[in-house]
Amino acid sequence: MKMLRIPLLMMGLLICSQGFAATAQQNKMTTCNAEATTKTLKGDERKAYMSTCLKAAPAANDAKTLTPQQQKMKDCNATAKIKALAGDARKTFMSTCLKK
């Protein structure tokens, strides 16, 4: 019975440790909250500031890097948009562009 306690304890610690890792949204919330406190905002002013701060695009260093496939998709999509392709012509172009 005692031998069963150790693995269960380890599993519990492992599961709990994953719950403590801060997500990007939590980090953003912490940053926005600190900025609002620094600016000594209160009430509706603080609510408005927090809303706009949390909706803002992430900073360049927070941005997720694209995989090569995602970058290729982005480039092909931009080219198709420049060429003003639509419908079947766009599908055909995107297919050949992504296969390159």
Secondary structure, DSSP 8 states (H G I E B T S, - for coil): -HHHHHHHHHHHHHHHHHHTS--HHHHHHHHHHHHHHHTT--HHHHHHHHHHHHHS---TTTS----HHHHHHHHHHHHHHHTT--HHHHHHHHHHHHH-
